[in-house]
Amino acid sequence: MSFTVAIIGRPNVGKSTLFNRLAGRPLALVDDMPGVTRDRREGEGHIADLTFRLIDTAGLEEAAPEMLGGRMRVQTESALDQADVALLVIDARAGLTPLDRHFARWLRRIGKPVVLVANKAESRQALAELDEAYALGLGEPVAISAQHGEGMGGLYERLQPYAVAADEDPAPPELSEDKPLQLAIVGRPNVGKSTLVNRLTGEERMLTGPEPGITRDAIAIDWAWHGRQLRLVDTAGLRRRSRIEDRLERLSTADTRRAVGFAATVILVLDAMQPLERQDLTIANLVADEGRALVLALNKWDAVGNREGTLKQVRERLETTLPQLQGVALVPVSGLKGSGLDKLMEAVFKADAVWNRRVPTPALNRWLAMIQEHHPPPLVGARRLRLRYMTQVNTRPPSFALFASKPGELPESYRRYLVNALRQQFELPGTPIRLMLRKGENPYATG
């Protein structure tokens, strides 16, 4: 990606629709409600052979710095600082508004190169009214319809000079070719996820504040921790389904669930003042069902009085409420103070290593023979079940195939016993383990 483009404008002019059009897929949430986007979202944009880094931003509004709108504007200003060129998007159907004029003046004062984009210009009436856009002092507007993909050729022509200028600059240093670790941060609303992300990345990358539910999109951030490349995704808070009423929250929840599905490791942020509520356990079970590695971050640790007692209580409850994730890492942290972050990331990398671990087949079958001798499978009728052979068929998470004489007759309690014993013997703490039962003899035995 040779240059960076920031999409800015007042709320509900179609910035996120344009972002999705240029990205080639629906990365940003789109809804008729104004102000859906709050944090800046990044992606790779394309128009024909033109490739660039793309930043979607919150709708520009006039608000005091301490208000939510003011904090959103700070995020937009940060995106503008990083950009080589800004796309100021206006609504061609609605015509110019005082806000459009205000922010056009602001952009002219900053001196950043700007391309004026008149969106929703698919109708003849909208095209006929474009002349007033010249009053913004930003040159000729590019008429487009982000929803229908019209006008992209004109936008290509206006962006092409920035690609040429970028190609003339010295090549940036090559980054490590190691594939980044996909890391998602999830949790209930207002447990401090975005504050923790800002502490980890060392910048005010995510919008934070006392209002619950500020984060709506799942925002991906490319980042490195002590030289290890990561792609970190901050997500919207997950509430119980019975409490989700509006369409936008349903979209945010679906976005969060997709982020978990694409992650390798997930940090579940708990509120140390109210740890392991029912919704926390629901989210942990979601992560386990998706087969992701899990680390628990006990946030707001700086506000806890009886730390030893709280930690003991949470660990004891984990043993009974999340038995399928025995040994899951629990790390006390403070996103506000920045404490515990080294231990948290150490736990993340350990969980990822366990998630990718492969157990040799000979070791598995020696263990299987020993476990049957120590605790034989139950009788089925007058005959005892025979567990004949075991092999690991996959990693991410560790998945095993167990061949038995009558796999359908193996009780669930004995299956759980095997999984727990497997976890302890081969040091697979806190990761989901898949155990698939198969009928037959050793399929790998030769004639």
SEPA-411669 format. One line per field, with one value per residue (C-alpha): residue number from 1; residue in three letters; x, y, z. Coordinates in Angstrom, 1 decimal. Each point is the difference from the previous one (the first is absolute). Example, Ala and Ser with C-alpha at 12.3 -4.5 7.8 and 13.67 -1.06 7.14 Angstrom:
2
num <- (1|2)
residu <- (Ala|Ser)
px <- (12.3|1.4)
py <- (-4.5|3.4)
pz <- (7.8|-0.7)
! end
This chain:
447
num <- (1|2|3|4|5|6|7|8|9|10|11|12|13|14|15|16|17|18|19|20|21|22|23|24|25|26|27|28|29|30|31|32|33|34|35|36|37|38|39|40|41|42|43|44|45|46|47|48|49|50|51|52|53|54|55|56|57|58|59|60|61|62|63|64|65|66|67|68|69|70|71|72|73|74|75|76|77|78|79|80|81|82|83|84|85|86|87|88|89|90|91|92|93|94|95|96|97|98|99|100|101|102|103|104|105|106|107|108|109|110|111|112|113|114|115|116|117|118|119|120|121|122|123|124|125|126|127|128|129|130|131|132|133|134|135|136|137|138|139|140|141|142|143|144|145|146|147|148|149|150|151|152|153|154|155|156|157|158|159|160|161|162|163|164|165|166|167|168|169|170|171|172|173|174|175|176|177|178|179|180|181|182|183|184|185|186|187|188|189|190|191|192|193|194|195|196|197|198|199|200|201|202|203|204|205|206|207|208|209|210|211|212|213|214|215|216|217|218|219|220|221|222|223|224|225|226|227|228|229|230|231|232|233|234|235|236|237|238|239|240|241|242|243|244|245|246|247|248|249|250|251|252|253|254|255|256|257|258|259|260|261|262|263|264|265|266|267|268|269|270|271|272|273|274|275|276|277|278|279|280|281|282|283|284|285|286|287|288|289|290|291|292|293|294|295|296|297|298|299|300|301|302|303|304|305|306|307|308|309|310|311|312|313|314|315|316|317|318|319|320|321|322|323|324|325|326|327|328|329|330|331|332|333|334|335|336|337|338|339|340|341|342|343|344|345|346|347|348|349|350|351|352|353|354|355|356|357|358|359|360|361|362|363|364|365|366|367|368|369|370|371|372|373|374|375|376|377|378|379|380|381|382|383|384|385|386|387|388|389|390|391|392|393|394|395|396|397|398|399|400|401|402|403|404|405|406|407|408|409|410|411|412|413|414|415|416|417|418|419|420|421|422|423|424|425|426|427|428|429|430|431|432|433|434|435|436|437|438|439|440|441|442|443|444|445|446|447)
residu <- (Met|Ser|Phe|Thr|Val|Ala|Ile|Ile|Gly|Arg|Pro|Asn|Val|Gly|Lys|Ser|Thr|Leu|Phe|Asn|Arg|Leu|Ala|Gly|Arg|Pro|Leu|Ala|Leu|Val|Asp|Asp|Met|Pro|Gly|Val|Thr|Arg|Asp|Arg|Arg|Glu|Gly|Glu|Gly|His|Ile|Ala|Asp|Leu|Thr|Phe|Arg|Leu|Ile|Asp|Thr|Ala|Gly|Leu|Glu|Glu|Ala|Ala|Pro|Glu|Met|Leu|Gly|Gly|Arg|Met|Arg|Val|Gln|Thr|Glu|Ser|Ala|Leu|Asp|Gln|Ala|Asp|Val|Ala|Leu|Leu|Val|Ile|Asp|Ala|Arg|Ala|Gly|Leu|Thr|Pro|Leu|Asp|Arg|His|Phe|Ala|Arg|Trp|Leu|Arg|Arg|Ile|Gly|Lys|Pro|Val|Val|Leu|Val|Ala|Asn|Lys|Ala|Glu|Ser|Arg|Gln|Ala|Leu|Ala|Glu|Leu|Asp|Glu|Ala|Tyr|Ala|Leu|Gly|Leu|Gly|Glu|Pro|Val|Ala|Ile|Ser|Ala|Gln|His|Gly|Glu|Gly|Met|Gly|Gly|Leu|Tyr|Glu|Arg|Leu|Gln|Pro|Tyr|Ala|Val|Ala|Ala|Asp|Glu|Asp|Pro|Ala|Pro|Pro|Glu|Leu|Ser|Glu|Asp|Lys|Pro|Leu|Gln|Leu|Ala|Ile|Val|Gly|Arg|Pro|Asn|Val|Gly|Lys|Ser|Thr|Leu|Val|Asn|Arg|Leu|Thr|Gly|Glu|Glu|Arg|Met|Leu|Thr|Gly|Pro|Glu|Pro|Gly|Ile|Thr|Arg|Asp|Ala|Ile|Ala|Ile|Asp|Trp|Ala|Trp|His|Gly|Arg|Gln|Leu|Arg|Leu|Val|Asp|Thr|Ala|Gly|Leu|Arg|Arg|Arg|Ser|Arg|Ile|Glu|Asp|Arg|Leu|Glu|Arg|Leu|Ser|Thr|Ala|Asp|Thr|Arg|Arg|Ala|Val|Gly|Phe|Ala|Ala|Thr|Val|Ile|Leu|Val|Leu|Asp|Ala|Met|Gln|Pro|Leu|Glu|Arg|Gln|Asp|Leu|Thr|Ile|Ala|Asn|Leu|Val|Ala|Asp|Glu|Gly|Arg|Ala|Leu|Val|Leu|Ala|Leu|Asn|Lys|Trp|Asp|Ala|Val|Gly|Asn|Arg|Glu|Gly|Thr|Leu|Lys|Gln|Val|Arg|Glu|Arg|Leu|Glu|Thr|Thr|Leu|Pro|Gln|Leu|Gln|Gly|Val|Ala|Leu|Val|Pro|Val|Ser|Gly|Leu|Lys|Gly|Ser|Gly|Leu|Asp|Lys|Leu|Met|Glu|Ala|Val|Phe|Lys|Ala|Asp|Ala|Val|Trp|Asn|Arg|Arg|Val|Pro|Thr|Pro|Ala|Leu|Asn|Arg|Trp|Leu|Ala|Met|Ile|Gln|Glu|His|His|Pro|Pro|Pro|Leu|Val|Gly|Ala|Arg|Arg|Leu|Arg|Leu|Arg|Tyr|Met|Thr|Gln|Val|Asn|Thr|Arg|Pro|Pro|Ser|Phe|Ala|Leu|Phe|Ala|Ser|Lys|Pro|Gly|Glu|Leu|Pro|Glu|Ser|Tyr|Arg|Arg|Tyr|Leu|Val|Asn|Ala|Leu|Arg|Gln|Gln|Phe|Glu|Leu|Pro|Gly|Thr|Pro|Ile|Arg|Leu|Met|Leu|Arg|Lys|Gly|Glu|Asn|Pro|Tyr|Ala|Thr|Gly)
px <- (0.0|1.7|-2.0|-2.7|-3.5|-2.3|-3.8|-1.5|-3.3|-3.0|-2.2|-2.1|1.5|1.0|3.7|-0.2|-1.8|2.8|2.6|-1.6|-0.2|3.7|1.0|-2.0|-1.8|-2.3|2.5|-1.8|-3.5|-2.5|-3.4|-2.5|0.5|2.6|3.2|0.4|3.8|1.8|3.6|2.1|0.2|2.9|0.2|1.5|-1.8|0.0|-1.2|1.1|3.8|0.2|0.6|0.2|-0.5|-3.5|-1.3|-3.7|-0.8|-2.9|-2.4|1.4|-2.1|0.5|0.3|1.9|3.3|-1.3|-3.2|-0.3|-0.2|3.1|2.0|-1.2|1.4|3.4|0.0|-0.8|2.8|2.4|-1.0|0.4|3.6|0.9|-1.7|1.7|-3.4|-3.5|-3.3|-2.6|-3.3|-3.2|-3.6|-0.9|-3.7|-0.1|2.1|2.5|-0.6|1.6|2.0|1.4|1.1|1.4|2.2|1.1|1.4|1.7|1.6|1.2|1.7|1.8|1.4|-0.5|-0.7|-3.7|-2.2|-3.6|-2.3|-3.8|-1.6|-3.5|0.2|-1.7|-3.1|0.0|-1.4|3.0|2.4|-1.8|0.5|3.8|0.9|-0.5|2.8|2.6|-0.9|2.0|3.3|1.3|-0.2|-2.1|-2.1|0.2|-3.6|-0.3|-2.5|1.8|-3.0|-0.2|3.7|-0.4|2.6|3.0|1.9|-0.1|1.2|2.8|1.2|0.1|1.9|2.5|2.5|0.4|1.0|2.6|1.4|0.2|1.8|2.8|0.6|2.7|-1.3|-1.0|2.0|-1.1|-2.1|0.3|-1.6|-1.4|-3.7|-1.5|-1.9|-3.7|-1.1|-3.6|-1.0|-3.5|-2.2|-3.2|-0.6|2.0|2.6|2.8|0.9|0.8|2.0|2.0|0.6|1.3|2.4|1.3|0.5|1.4|-2.3|-3.6|-1.0|-3.5|-2.7|-0.6|-2.2|-2.5|-2.9|-0.7|0.1|2.2|1.7|-2.3|2.2|2.6|3.1|3.2|3.4|3.4|2.4|3.2|0.9|3.7|0.6|-2.9|-2.5|-3.7|-3.3|-2.1|-3.8|-1.9|-3.7|-3.4|-1.2|-2.1|-3.3|-2.5|-2.2|-3.1|1.3|0.9|-2.9|1.2|1.3|3.3|0.9|-0.9|2.4|2.8|-0.6|0.3|3.2|1.5|-0.9|1.6|3.2|0.1|-0.4|3.0|2.2|2.7|0.1|-2.7|0.4|-3.2|0.0|-1.7|-0.9|1.9|-2.8|-2.6|1.9|-1.5|-3.5|-2.3|0.7|3.8|-0.5|-2.2|2.7|2.7|-2.2|-0.4|3.8|0.4|-2.7|1.9|3.1|2.1|2.8|-1.2|1.7|-2.0|1.0|-1.3|-0.2|-0.3|2.3|1.2|-3.5|-0.1|0.5|0.3|2.1|1.1|-3.6|-1.4|2.5|-0.6|-3.7|0.1|2.4|-2.3|-3.0|1.8|0.6|-3.7|-1.4|2.5|1.1|0.5|2.8|1.9|3.2|-1.1|2.4|-1.5|2.1|-0.8|0.5|-0.8|-0.7|-0.2|3.4|1.7|0.9|0.2|0.3|3.3|-1.5|-3.2|1.9|2.3|-3.2|-1.3|3.1|0.0|-3.7|0.8|2.8|-2.3|-2.7|2.6|1.5|0.3|0.3|2.0|-2.2|2.2|-0.2|-3.7|-0.5|2.4|-2.2|-3.2|1.2|1.0|-3.3|-2.0|2.0|-0.4|-3.7|-1.6|-2.9|-3.5|-1.7|-2.5|-2.2|2.4|3.0|2.3|0.5|3.4|1.9|2.3|1.9|0.4|1.6|0.0|-1.7|0.3|1.2|-1.6|-1.5|1.5|-2.3|0.2|-1.6|-0.6|-0.8|-2.2|-2.0|-3.3|0.6|-3.8|-0.1|2.8|-1.6|0.4|1.5|2.8|0.6|0.5|2.3|2.2|0.1|1.0|2.6|1.3|0.2|2.0|2.4|1.0|-0.2|-2.9|-1.4|-2.9|-0.4|-3.1|0.7|-1.9|-0.4|-1.7|-1.1|0.4|-0.9|2.6|3.5|3.1|-0.4|3.8|0.9|1.6|-0.8)
py <- (0.0|3.1|2.8|0.6|1.3|1.2|0.2|2.9|1.9|0.7|-2.9|-2.1|1.1|-3.5|-0.1|-3.6|-1.1|1.5|-1.7|-3.3|0.6|0.9|-2.9|-2.4|-1.6|1.1|0.8|3.0|-0.1|1.9|1.2|2.8|1.3|2.9|-0.4|-3.8|0.3|1.3|-1.4|0.3|-3.2|-0.9|-2.3|-0.4|1.9|-0.7|1.7|-2.0|-0.2|2.7|-1.3|2.1|-0.1|1.1|1.6|0.3|2.7|1.1|2.7|3.5|1.9|3.1|-1.0|0.9|-2.0|-1.9|-1.1|-3.2|2.0|1.9|-3.1|-1.5|3.1|-0.6|-3.4|1.5|2.5|-2.8|-1.8|3.3|0.3|-3.4|0.6|1.2|1.1|0.4|-0.8|2.5|-1.7|2.0|-1.1|1.1|-0.6|2.1|2.9|2.0|0.4|2.4|-2.9|-0.8|3.7|0.1|-3.1|1.1|3.2|-2.1|-2.2|3.0|1.4|-3.3|0.0|-3.8|-1.0|-0.6|-1.6|1.0|-3.0|0.5|-3.3|-1.2|1.7|-2.7|2.1|2.8|2.4|-0.5|0.5|3.2|1.5|-0.8|3.6|1.3|-2.4|2.4|2.5|-2.2|1.1|-3.5|-0.2|-2.2|-2.6|-3.7|-1.2|-3.6|-2.5|-2.2|-2.3|-0.7|0.3|2.9|2.7|-2.1|0.9|3.7|-0.7|-2.1|3.0|2.3|-2.5|-1.2|3.0|-1.0|-3.5|1.4|2.3|-2.8|-2.2|2.6|-0.1|-2.4|-3.5|-0.6|-2.6|-3.5|-1.5|-3.5|-2.6|-1.8|-0.3|2.3|-1.6|0.7|1.2|1.0|1.9|-0.7|0.5|1.5|3.7|2.5|-2.5|2.1|-1.8|3.1|1.5|-3.2|0.2|3.5|-1.0|-3.0|2.0|3.1|2.4|1.3|-2.2|-0.8|2.3|-0.4|1.6|-0.6|-0.7|-3.7|-1.4|2.6|-2.6|-1.2|-1.4|-2.7|2.1|-1.7|1.5|-1.3|0.2|-1.6|-1.0|-0.4|-0.8|-2.5|1.1|0.0|1.0|1.1|0.4|2.0|-1.0|1.3|-1.1|-3.2|0.1|-2.7|-0.6|0.8|3.5|0.8|2.1|2.2|-1.1|1.8|-2.0|-3.2|1.0|0.8|-3.3|-1.9|1.9|-1.0|-3.6|0.0|1.5|-2.9|-2.4|1.5|0.3|-2.4|1.1|1.9|2.2|0.0|3.1|-0.4|2.8|-0.7|1.8|-2.4|-3.0|-3.1|1.1|-2.2|1.9|-0.4|-3.8|0.2|1.8|-2.4|-2.9|1.7|0.2|-3.6|-1.1|1.9|-1.9|3.1|0.3|2.0|2.3|1.7|3.6|1.0|3.8|2.9|-1.8|3.4|0.5|-3.4|0.0|-3.7|-1.1|-3.4|-0.9|1.2|-2.0|-3.1|0.3|0.5|-3.0|-2.2|1.0|-0.6|-3.6|-0.7|2.3|-0.5|-3.7|-0.3|2.6|-1.3|2.0|3.1|2.9|2.7|3.2|3.0|3.2|3.7|1.6|3.4|-0.3|-2.3|-2.7|-3.7|0.5|-2.0|-3.0|0.3|-0.1|-2.8|-2.0|0.8|-1.4|-3.1|-0.6|0.3|-2.5|-2.5|0.6|-1.0|-2.9|-3.5|-3.2|-2.9|-3.0|-2.6|2.1|0.2|-3.7|-0.8|2.4|-1.6|-3.5|1.3|1.9|-3.2|-2.0|2.5|0.8|-2.4|1.0|-1.2|-3.2|-0.1|-2.9|-2.8|1.3|2.9|2.8|-0.1|3.2|-1.1|2.9|3.8|2.7|3.7|1.1|3.8|2.9|3.5|-1.4|-3.4|-2.6|-3.8|-3.0|-3.0|-3.4|-2.2|-3.3|1.7|3.8|0.8|-1.9|2.0|2.1|3.8|-0.2|-2.3|2.2|3.0|-2.0|-0.8|3.7|1.1|-2.7|0.9|3.7|-0.8|-2.6|2.1|3.5|1.4|2.5|2.4|-1.0|-1.7|-3.7|-1.8|-3.8|-1.8|-3.6|-2.4|-3.6|-2.6|-1.4|2.1|1.5|0.5|-3.6|-1.8|-3.5)
pz <- (0.0|-1.3|1.7|2.7|-0.6|2.9|-0.6|2.0|0.0|2.2|1.2|-2.4|-3.3|-0.9|1.2|1.2|-3.2|-2.0|2.3|-0.7|-3.7|-0.2|2.3|-2.2|3.0|2.8|2.8|1.5|1.5|-2.1|1.2|-0.7|3.5|0.0|2.0|-0.3|-0.4|3.1|-0.1|-3.1|-2.0|-2.4|-3.0|-3.5|-2.7|-3.8|-3.1|-3.0|0.3|2.6|3.6|3.1|3.8|0.8|3.3|0.8|2.6|2.2|-1.2|0.7|2.5|2.1|3.6|3.2|0.3|3.1|-1.8|-2.0|-3.3|1.0|0.7|-3.3|-1.8|1.6|-1.5|-3.4|0.4|0.7|-3.2|-1.9|1.3|-1.4|-3.4|-3.2|-1.3|1.5|-1.7|1.3|-0.7|-0.3|-0.8|-3.5|0.6|3.1|-1.4|2.1|3.7|2.5|1.3|-3.4|-0.4|3.5|-0.4|-3.6|1.6|2.7|-2.7|-2.0|3.1|0.7|-3.5|-0.5|-3.7|-0.4|-2.6|0.2|-0.5|-0.6|1.0|-0.8|-3.4|-1.9|-0.9|-2.7|2.6|2.3|-2.9|-1.0|3.5|0.2|-1.1|3.6|1.2|-1.7|2.8|2.4|-1.7|-0.4|-3.8|-2.2|1.8|-1.0|-0.5|1.2|1.4|2.6|0.3|-3.7|-0.9|-2.4|-0.6|1.1|-3.2|0.9|3.5|-1.5|-2.1|3.1|2.1|-2.6|0.5|3.7|-1.0|-2.4|2.7|2.5|-2.5|-0.3|3.8|1.3|0.7|3.7|1.9|-0.4|2.8|1.4|-2.2|3.0|-0.1|2.7|2.9|-0.3|3.4|0.9|3.2|1.1|3.1|1.4|-0.6|2.1|1.4|-1.4|-3.3|-2.0|2.9|0.2|-3.8|0.3|2.7|-1.9|-3.2|1.7|-1.7|0.4|-2.9|1.2|1.2|3.8|2.6|2.7|-2.4|-0.5|-3.5|-1.6|-2.3|-2.7|-2.7|0.4|-0.6|-1.2|0.9|-1.4|2.9|1.4|3.6|0.6|-3.7|-0.3|-2.7|1.0|-1.6|3.0|-0.3|2.6|0.0|1.1|3.5|-0.1|2.0|0.5|-3.1|2.0|0.6|-3.6|-1.4|-2.9|-3.4|0.4|3.2|-1.8|-2.8|2.5|1.7|-3.3|-0.8|3.4|-0.6|-3.4|1.6|2.5|-2.9|-1.9|3.1|1.1|3.6|1.9|3.1|2.1|2.1|3.4|2.4|3.2|2.0|-1.5|-1.3|-1.7|-0.4|-2.1|-3.2|0.6|0.0|-3.1|-1.9|1.3|-1.3|-3.3|-0.4|1.0|-2.5|-2.7|1.0|0.7|2.6|3.1|2.5|2.8|0.9|3.4|-0.6|2.4|2.4|1.3|1.6|1.8|3.8|1.0|-2.9|1.3|1.0|-3.3|-2.1|2.0|-0.3|-3.8|-0.5|2.1|-2.0|-3.3|1.0|0.3|-2.7|-2.8|0.4|-3.8|0.3|3.0|0.6|-2.0|0.8|2.3|0.1|2.2|-1.9|0.1|-3.4|1.8|1.8|-2.6|2.6|-0.9|-3.7|-0.4|1.9|-2.1|-3.3|1.3|0.7|-3.5|-1.7|2.2|-0.8|-3.7|0.3|1.8|-2.7|-2.7|1.9|-1.6|2.1|-1.6|-0.8|1.8|3.2|-0.3|-0.3|2.9|2.0|-1.3|1.1|3.4|0.6|-0.9|2.5|2.7|-0.7|-2.5|-2.2|1.2|-0.9|-2.9|0.6|1.1|-1.9|0.8|-2.6|-1.7|-0.8|-2.8|-1.3|0.2|-2.1|-0.3|-3.2|0.3|2.0|0.6|2.3|0.8|-1.5|0.4|-1.5|2.3|-1.6|2.1|-0.3|0.7|0.0|0.3|3.4|1.6|2.9|-0.1|3.5|-1.1|-3.1|2.4|2.1|-3.1|-1.0|3.5|0.3|-3.5|1.0|3.1|-1.5|-3.1|1.6|-2.0|2.6|-0.8|-3.7|-1.5|-0.8|-2.6|0.4|-2.9|0.5|-3.0|-0.5|-1.1|0.3|-0.2|-3.5|-0.3|0.7|-3.0|-1.3)
! end
